[in-house]
């Protein structure tokens, strides 16, 4: 990010306004600020690194083109997650399922404290969680990831996925229940 120690960090609203007027530096700050979270979401949703990179790149291309239509009714972060989710859904419709990268969920667990046995158990748990998430329907997986990993509110998830907030709650409940059933042996 192009933020020196003297200048305060510019708010998203100001960056979006400047980028809308063609300020490439402002857009670069948006990319630097929100790109990592968008990538993590896309990678966990699609379960593949290269696909996630493509989705995030496509989302940012769309963001640059569509900034004039961004009205600020939702936060910039929510709007960017919506673009990412749409691009991911488009990719899912176009492609057949891709094998899951073993390291996708490894960041969910802290590193084992020096114990090889604990490290092996952690890897097995991540593998089991990866499989369980891969078995969830796409929308449930997207909602679970946005809520549990990225910490979005129900309202923000509803806006990001363009669905009613009640649907978010229902899908999240069903996704959590399905994951709990699949992960029951790890309790």
Backbone as JSON, one array per atom type, in Angstrom:
{
  "sequence": "XXXXXXXXXXXXXXXXXXXXXXXXXXXXXXXXXXXXXXXXXXXXXXXXXXXXXXXXXXXXXXXXXXXXXXXXXXXXXXXXXXXXXXXXXXXXXXXXXXXXXXXXXXXXXXXXXXXXXXXXXXXXXXXXXXXXXXXXXXXXXXXXXXXXXXXXXXXXXXXXXXXXXXXXXXXXXXXXXXXXXXXXXXX",
  "N": [[0.84, -1.17, 0.0], [0.49, 2.26, -0.64], [1.12, 4.03, 1.57], [2.54, 6.35, 3.44], [4.24, 6.98, 6.58], [3.43, 9.45, 7.55], [1.05, 10.28, 6.35], [-2.43, 9.86, 6.85], [-4.37, 6.82, 6.63], [-6.36, 6.46, 3.79], [-9.9, 6.5, 3.69], [-12.11, 3.87, 2.49], [-14.31, 4.85, 1.04], [-13.42, 7.31, 0.07], [-11.25, 6.44, -1.48], [-12.61, 4.9, -3.39], [-14.15, 6.86, -4.64], [-12.13, 8.47, -5.75], [-10.88, 6.58, -7.44], [-12.97, 6.05, -9.15], [-12.95, 8.34, -10.62], [-10.79, 7.9, -12.15], [-8.31, 7.68, -10.9], [-5.58, 5.87, -10.69], [-3.74, 5.19, -8.7], [-5.28, 5.28, -6.39], [-6.99, 3.16, -6.91], [-5.14, 1.12, -6.9], [-4.48, 1.11, -4.2], [-6.88, 0.19, -3.18], [-6.84, -2.39, -4.23], [-4.54, -3.38, -2.92], [-5.43, -3.25, -0.27], [-7.8, -4.83, -0.12], [-7.47, -7.05, -1.74], [-5.96, -9.34, -0.68], [-7.84, -10.54, 1.16], [-9.96, -11.09, -0.56], [-8.74, -12.93, -2.23], [-8.16, -15.02, -0.39], [-10.77, -15.78, 0.26], [-11.75, -16.59, -2.3], [-9.96, -18.67, -2.87], [-10.46, -20.53, -0.85], [-13.1, -21.03, -1.37], [-13.15, -22.02, -4.0], [-11.25, -23.95, -3.84], [-8.79, -24.15, -5.1], [-5.74, -22.84, -6.13], [-4.87, -21.51, -8.58], [-7.3, -21.04, -9.9], [-8.5, -19.34, -8.06], [-6.83, -17.11, -8.22], [-7.39, -16.28, -10.84], [-10.12, -15.65, -10.58], [-10.09, -13.52, -8.7], [-8.58, -11.66, -10.09], [-10.3, -11.24, -12.29], [-12.46, -10.2, -10.86], [-11.39, -7.77, -9.96], [-10.92, -6.5, -12.39], [-13.55, -6.22, -13.23], [-14.4, -4.57, -11.14], [-12.93, -2.22, -11.63], [-14.02, -1.45, -14.09], [-16.71, -1.2, -13.35], [-16.84, 0.68, -11.34], [-18.04, 3.27, -11.68], [-20.72, 2.58, -11.33], [-20.87, 1.81, -8.72], [-22.55, 2.57, -5.93], [-22.23, 2.94, -3.26], [-24.01, 1.91, -1.4], [-23.52, -0.38, -0.03], [-20.68, -1.52, 1.86], [-17.42, -0.98, 0.47], [-15.8, -3.22, 0.65], [-17.71, -5.29, 0.93], [-18.97, -5.06, -1.57], [-16.84, -5.75, -3.25], [-16.43, -8.4, -2.42], [-18.83, -9.42, -3.35], [-18.47, -9.19, -6.12], [-16.34, -10.98, -6.38], [-17.54, -13.39, -5.52], [-19.48, -13.69, -7.52], [-17.86, -14.02, -9.81], [-16.58, -16.37, -9.08], [-18.76, -18.13, -8.98], [-19.5, -18.08, -11.66], [-17.24, -19.3, -12.76], [-17.42, -21.83, -11.56], [-19.69, -22.79, -12.85], [-18.77, -23.01, -15.45], [-16.62, -24.79, -15.39], [-15.45, -28.13, -14.65], [-15.33, -29.89, -11.5], [-12.37, -29.29, -9.58], [-9.41, -30.87, -8.38], [-8.63, -30.62, -4.9], [-6.31, -28.44, -3.45], [-3.92, -29.41, -1.14], [-2.98, -27.61, 0.78], [-4.86, -25.65, 1.19], [-6.58, -25.19, 3.45], [-4.8, -25.07, 5.5], [-4.06, -22.81, 6.87], [-5.97, -22.43, 8.76], [-5.46, -23.69, 11.12], [-3.34, -23.31, 13.95], [0.24, -23.63, 13.94], [1.61, -26.74, 14.93], [2.85, -27.24, 18.2], [5.71, -28.1, 18.13], [5.36, -30.84, 18.35], [5.49, -33.82, 16.67], [3.45, -35.7, 16.51], [1.15, -34.14, 17.1], [1.26, -32.41, 14.94], [0.76, -34.18, 12.84], [-1.86, -34.96, 13.49], [-3.13, -32.47, 13.22], [-2.81, -32.04, 10.46], [-4.38, -34.14, 9.48], [-6.86, -33.35, 10.48], [-7.26, -30.93, 9.06], [-7.37, -31.97, 6.48], [-9.69, -33.53, 6.7], [-11.57, -31.5, 7.23], [-11.32, -30.03, 4.87], [-12.3, -31.88, 3.01], [-14.92, -32.13, 3.98], [-15.89, -29.51, 3.66], [-15.71, -29.34, 0.87], [-17.75, -31.02, 0.15], [-20.02, -29.63, 0.75], [-22.83, -27.83, -0.6], [-22.27, -25.28, -3.07], [-23.18, -22.61, -2.4], [-23.68, -22.81, 0.39], [-21.09, -23.35, 1.24], [-19.8, -20.98, 0.43], [-21.13, -19.09, 2.05], [-20.5, -20.05, 4.62], [-17.69, -19.73, 4.61], [-17.45, -16.92, 4.25], [-18.62, -16.04, 6.62], [-17.4, -17.5, 8.81], [-14.63, -17.51, 8.3], [-13.9, -15.04, 7.08], [-15.37, -13.3, 8.62], [-17.64, -11.72, 8.02], [-20.7, -9.91, 8.44], [-24.13, -11.07, 8.72], [-25.75, -9.47, 7.15], [-23.87, -8.26, 5.41], [-22.95, -10.53, 4.07], [-25.3, -11.31, 2.8], [-25.61, -9.15, 1.05], [-23.24, -9.41, -0.42], [-23.62, -11.85, -1.73], [-25.97, -11.43, -2.97], [-28.49, -12.28, -1.96], [-31.37, -12.88, 0.15], [-31.18, -11.9, 3.62], [-32.31, -13.69, 5.45], [-32.05, -16.06, 4.04], [-29.31, -16.35, 4.11], [-28.94, -16.89, 6.84], [-30.35, -19.33, 7.07], [-29.0, -21.0, 5.21], [-26.43, -20.93, 6.32], [-26.91, -22.14, 8.78], [-27.67, -24.73, 7.89], [-25.29, -25.45, 6.58], [-23.43, -25.38, 8.71], [-24.51, -27.39, 10.32], [-24.27, -29.63, 8.62], [-21.47, -29.72, 8.36], [-20.79, -30.21, 11.03], [-21.87, -32.76, 11.37], [-20.32, -34.21, 9.53], [-17.82, -33.83, 10.63], [-17.95, -35.06, 13.04], [-16.5, -37.23, 14.11], [-14.19, -36.02, 14.95], [-14.59, -34.76, 17.29]],
  "CA": [[0.0, 0.0, 0.0], [1.27, 3.49, -0.76], [0.76, 4.86, 2.71], [3.72, 6.62, 4.25], [3.93, 7.11, 8.0], [2.88, 10.76, 7.86], [-0.3, 10.44, 5.8], [-3.41, 8.9, 7.38], [-4.91, 5.89, 5.65], [-7.57, 7.0, 3.18], [-11.06, 5.6, 3.81], [-12.55, 3.2, 1.26], [-15.22, 5.72, 0.28], [-12.59, 8.29, -0.63], [-10.5, 5.72, -2.52], [-13.55, 4.53, -4.46], [-14.49, 8.09, -5.36], [-10.96, 8.86, -6.55], [-10.69, 5.57, -8.48], [-14.07, 6.26, -10.1], [-12.54, 9.46, -11.47], [-9.63, 7.49, -12.94], [-7.09, 7.69, -10.1], [-5.05, 4.51, -10.65], [-3.1, 4.97, -7.4], [-6.36, 4.98, -5.44], [-7.44, 1.79, -7.18], [-4.06, 0.23, -6.43], [-4.64, 1.02, -2.75], [-8.03, -0.7, -2.98], [-6.35, -3.75, -4.5], [-3.64, -3.76, -1.82], [-6.19, -3.37, 0.98], [-8.84, -5.86, -0.14], [-7.07, -8.19, -2.55], [-5.65, -10.56, 0.07], [-9.06, -11.17, 1.7], [-10.71, -11.62, -1.7], [-8.02, -14.12, -2.67], [-8.39, -16.09, 0.59], [-12.15, -16.23, 0.08], [-11.85, -17.32, -3.57], [-9.18, -19.9, -2.79], [-11.18, -21.48, 0.0], [-14.37, -21.35, -2.02], [-12.9, -22.81, -5.2], [-10.36, -25.04, -3.46], [-7.68, -24.24, -6.05], [-5.0, -21.58, -6.15], [-4.88, -20.82, -9.88], [-8.66, -20.57, -10.14], [-8.72, -18.2, -7.18], [-6.11, -15.97, -8.81], [-8.18, -15.84, -12.0], [-11.37, -15.05, -10.1], [-9.79, -12.23, -8.09], [-8.18, -10.76, -11.18], [-11.53, -10.89, -13.01], [-13.25, -9.34, -9.98], [-10.81, -6.42, -9.96], [-11.19, -5.92, -13.72], [-14.95, -5.79, -13.16], [-14.49, -3.44, -10.22], [-12.42, -1.02, -12.31], [-15.01, -1.08, -15.11], [-18.02, -0.92, -12.76], [-16.78, 1.68, -10.27], [-19.06, 4.31, -11.82], [-22.02, 2.12, -10.86], [-20.81, 1.57, -7.28], [-23.28, 3.67, -5.33], [-21.89, 3.07, -1.86], [-25.07, 1.42, -0.52], [-22.85, -1.36, 0.82], [-19.26, -1.16, 1.98], [-16.59, -1.35, -0.69], [-15.37, -4.61, 0.89], [-18.85, -6.16, 0.59], [-19.15, -4.99, -3.02], [-15.76, -6.52, -3.85], [-16.73, -9.81, -2.17], [-19.91, -9.78, -4.26], [-17.86, -9.42, -7.43], [-15.55, -12.21, -6.29], [-18.48, -14.51, -5.47], [-20.09, -13.85, -8.86], [-16.86, -14.59, -10.72], [-16.38, -17.76, -8.66], [-19.94, -18.89, -9.41], [-19.36, -18.21, -13.12], [-16.19, -20.29, -13.01], [-17.97, -23.13, -11.17], [-20.62, -23.23, -13.89], [-18.03, -23.3, -16.68], [-15.6, -25.82, -15.24], [-15.73, -29.3, -13.83], [-14.63, -29.78, -10.21], [-10.92, -29.38, -9.59], [-8.89, -31.45, -7.13], [-8.35, -29.64, -3.86], [-4.93, -28.24, -3.03], [-3.82, -29.85, 0.26], [-2.63, -26.52, 1.7], [-5.89, -24.62, 1.19], [-7.11, -24.88, 4.77], [-3.76, -25.19, 6.52], [-3.96, -21.57, 7.66], [-7.02, -22.42, 9.77], [-4.94, -24.22, 12.37], [-2.01, -22.83, 14.31], [1.28, -24.64, 13.8], [1.75, -27.61, 16.1], [3.91, -26.76, 19.09], [6.87, -28.96, 18.17], [5.02, -32.25, 18.48], [5.19, -34.46, 15.38], [2.14, -36.34, 16.6], [0.14, -33.1, 16.99], [1.32, -31.93, 13.56], [0.07, -35.18, 12.01], [-3.29, -34.83, 13.78], [-3.59, -31.22, 12.6], [-2.92, -32.26, 9.0], [-5.55, -34.99, 9.27], [-8.05, -32.53, 10.72], [-7.4, -30.02, 7.93], [-7.8, -32.78, 5.34], [-11.1, -33.87, 6.93], [-12.35, -30.27, 7.06], [-11.29, -29.73, 3.44], [-13.25, -32.79, 2.36], [-16.28, -31.79, 4.42], [-16.26, -28.26, 2.97], [-15.88, -29.63, -0.56], [-19.03, -31.72, -0.03], [-21.14, -28.7, 0.92], [-23.24, -27.1, -1.8], [-21.46, -24.09, -3.3], [-23.67, -21.44, -1.65], [-23.42, -23.03, 1.81], [-19.64, -23.2, 1.44], [-19.49, -19.55, 0.32], [-21.64, -18.4, 3.24], [-19.7, -20.48, 5.76], [-16.38, -19.1, 4.51], [-17.58, -15.48, 4.5], [-18.95, -15.81, 8.03], [-16.47, -18.1, 9.76], [-13.23, -17.2, 8.0], [-13.72, -13.6, 6.83], [-16.03, -12.55, 9.67], [-18.65, -10.79, 7.54], [-22.01, -9.97, 9.09], [-25.17, -11.68, 7.89], [-26.17, -8.45, 6.18], [-22.83, -8.13, 4.38], [-22.96, -11.76, 3.26], [-26.49, -11.22, 1.94], [-25.3, -8.19, -0.02], [-22.16, -9.96, -1.26], [-24.12, -12.95, -2.55], [-27.22, -10.98, -3.56], [-29.57, -13.13, -1.49], [-31.96, -12.32, 1.38], [-30.47, -12.18, 4.87], [-32.88, -14.91, 6.02], [-31.44, -17.18, 3.31], [-27.97, -16.5, 4.66], [-29.06, -17.57, 8.13], [-30.76, -20.71, 6.83], [-27.91, -21.72, 4.54], [-25.34, -21.06, 7.28], [-27.34, -23.16, 9.74], [-27.57, -26.03, 7.24], [-23.88, -25.73, 6.36], [-22.81, -25.71, 10.0], [-25.02, -28.7, 10.74], [-23.65, -30.64, 7.76], [-20.06, -29.82, 8.74], [-20.72, -30.85, 12.35], [-22.1, -34.2, 11.16], [-19.15, -34.78, 8.84], [-16.63, -33.72, 11.47], [-18.31, -35.63, 14.34], [-15.44, -38.1, 14.63], [-13.08, -35.19, 15.45], [-14.98, -34.12, 18.57]],
  "C": [[0.89, 1.23, 0.0], [0.92, 4.45, 0.36], [2.02, 5.12, 3.52], [3.29, 6.91, 5.68], [3.27, 8.43, 8.36], [1.42, 10.9, 7.44], [-1.25, 9.42, 6.42], [-3.94, 8.01, 6.26], [-6.23, 6.45, 5.11], [-8.72, 6.01, 3.33], [-11.46, 5.03, 2.45], [-13.43, 4.1, 0.4], [-14.43, 6.74, -0.54], [-11.79, 7.62, -1.74], [-11.41, 5.36, -3.69], [-13.92, 5.75, -5.3], [-13.34, 8.5, -6.28], [-10.74, 7.88, -7.71], [-11.76, 5.71, -9.56], [-13.73, 7.36, -11.09], [-11.25, 9.16, -12.24], [-8.31, 7.48, -12.19], [-6.59, 6.25, -9.92], [-4.36, 4.2, -9.32], [-4.14, 4.63, -6.34], [-6.85, 3.55, -5.65], [-6.39, 0.78, -6.73], [-4.13, 0.06, -4.91], [-5.82, 0.11, -2.39], [-7.59, -2.15, -3.17], [-5.46, -4.23, -3.36], [-4.42, -4.04, -0.53], [-7.11, -4.58, 0.98], [-8.48, -7.11, -0.92], [-6.75, -9.44, -1.75], [-6.88, -11.28, 0.63], [-9.89, -11.78, 0.57], [-10.06, -12.92, -2.19], [-8.25, -15.29, -1.7], [-9.79, -16.66, 0.42], [-12.27, -17.08, -1.19], [-11.12, -18.65, -3.5], [-9.91, -20.95, -1.95], [-12.5, -21.9, -0.62], [-14.16, -22.3, -3.19], [-11.96, -23.97, -4.96], [-9.2, -25.24, -4.44], [-7.05, -22.88, -6.22], [-5.11, -20.83, -7.48], [-6.27, -20.28, -10.21], [-8.96, -19.33, -9.3], [-8.03, -16.96, -7.73], [-6.89, -15.4, -9.99], [-9.44, -15.1, -11.57], [-11.12, -13.66, -9.52], [-9.38, -11.22, -9.16], [-9.42, -10.31, -11.96], [-12.41, -9.95, -12.17], [-12.7, -7.91, -9.98], [-10.97, -5.74, -11.32], [-12.63, -5.4, -13.75], [-15.11, -4.57, -12.26], [-14.04, -2.16, -10.91], [-13.45, -0.51, -13.33], [-16.32, -0.58, -14.48], [-17.99, 0.11, -11.64], [-17.79, 2.81, -10.46], [-20.45, 3.88, -11.33], [-22.03, 1.8, -9.37], [-21.41, 2.78, -6.58], [-22.98, 3.85, -3.85], [-22.99, 2.63, -0.91], [-24.55, 0.33, 0.41], [-21.39, -0.92, 0.93], [-18.51, -1.61, 0.73], [-16.16, -2.8, -0.56], [-16.48, -5.58, 0.52], [-19.06, -6.2, -0.91], [-18.07, -5.82, -3.72], [-15.95, -8.02, -3.61], [-17.86, -10.28, -3.08], [-19.36, -10.06, -5.65], [-17.06, -10.72, -7.45], [-16.47, -13.43, -6.29], [-19.12, -14.75, -6.82], [-19.11, -14.49, -9.83], [-16.59, -16.05, -10.38], [-17.55, -18.63, -9.1], [-19.9, -19.1, -10.92], [-18.35, -19.3, -13.46], [-16.7, -21.69, -12.66], [-18.91, -23.67, -12.25], [-19.89, -23.66, -15.15], [-17.11, -24.5, -16.58], [-16.11, -27.0, -14.43], [-14.96, -29.16, -12.53], [-13.13, -30.03, -10.36], [-10.44, -30.03, -8.3], [-8.47, -30.35, -6.17], [-6.85, -29.62, -3.55], [-4.84, -28.55, -1.54], [-3.55, -28.71, 1.24], [-3.72, -25.48, 1.85], [-6.33, -24.23, 2.59], [-6.05, -24.91, 5.87], [-3.64, -23.95, 7.38], [-5.03, -21.5, 8.74], [-6.52, -22.89, 11.13], [-3.59, -23.6, 12.68], [-1.01, -23.97, 14.15], [1.38, -25.45, 15.09], [2.98, -27.17, 16.9], [5.02, -27.8, 19.21], [6.59, -30.45, 18.25], [4.71, -32.85, 17.11], [3.82, -35.13, 15.38], [1.02, -35.32, 16.44], [0.1, -32.55, 15.56], [0.58, -32.88, 12.63], [-1.44, -35.11, 12.23], [-3.87, -33.58, 13.15], [-3.77, -31.38, 11.1], [-4.14, -33.12, 8.67], [-6.84, -34.21, 9.46], [-8.3, -31.58, 9.56], [-7.9, -30.78, 6.7], [-9.28, -33.15, 5.49], [-11.99, -32.66, 6.73], [-12.43, -29.88, 5.58], [-12.3, -30.59, 2.7], [-14.7, -32.42, 2.71], [-16.76, -30.51, 3.74], [-16.52, -28.49, 1.49], [-17.21, -30.31, -0.84], [-20.23, -30.8, 0.16], [-21.56, -28.12, -0.43], [-22.5, -25.75, -1.86], [-21.91, -22.92, -2.43], [-23.43, -21.61, -0.15], [-21.94, -22.85, 2.12], [-19.26, -21.73, 1.39], [-19.93, -18.8, 1.57], [-20.81, -18.77, 4.46], [-18.34, -19.78, 5.76], [-16.45, -17.61, 4.82], [-17.85, -15.18, 5.97], [-17.83, -16.26, 8.96], [-15.02, -17.71, 9.52], [-13.04, -15.69, 7.85], [-14.49, -12.72, 7.81], [-17.06, -11.54, 9.2], [-19.95, -10.98, 8.33], [-23.0, -10.65, 8.15], [-25.61, -10.71, 6.79], [-25.15, -8.32, 5.05], [-22.77, -9.36, 3.49], [-24.15, -11.73, 2.3], [-26.24, -10.27, 0.77], [-24.25, -8.76, -0.97], [-22.66, -11.04, -2.2], [-25.45, -12.64, -3.21], [-28.37, -11.94, -3.25], [-30.15, -12.5, -0.23], [-31.17, -12.75, 2.62], [-31.0, -13.45, 5.54], [-32.31, -16.16, 5.33], [-30.03, -17.43, 3.81], [-28.03, -17.29, 5.96], [-29.4, -19.04, 7.95], [-29.65, -21.55, 6.21], [-26.74, -21.94, 5.5], [-25.68, -22.14, 8.31], [-27.18, -24.56, 9.14], [-26.11, -26.41, 6.99], [-23.16, -26.11, 7.64], [-23.23, -27.1, 10.47], [-24.37, -29.82, 9.93], [-22.16, -30.82, 8.12], [-19.91, -30.52, 10.09], [-20.93, -32.35, 12.22], [-20.87, -34.86, 10.53], [-17.91, -34.8, 9.71], [-16.85, -34.34, 12.86], [-17.2, -36.49, 14.93], [-14.26, -37.33, 15.19], [-13.41, -34.52, 16.77], [-14.32, -34.81, 19.74]]
}
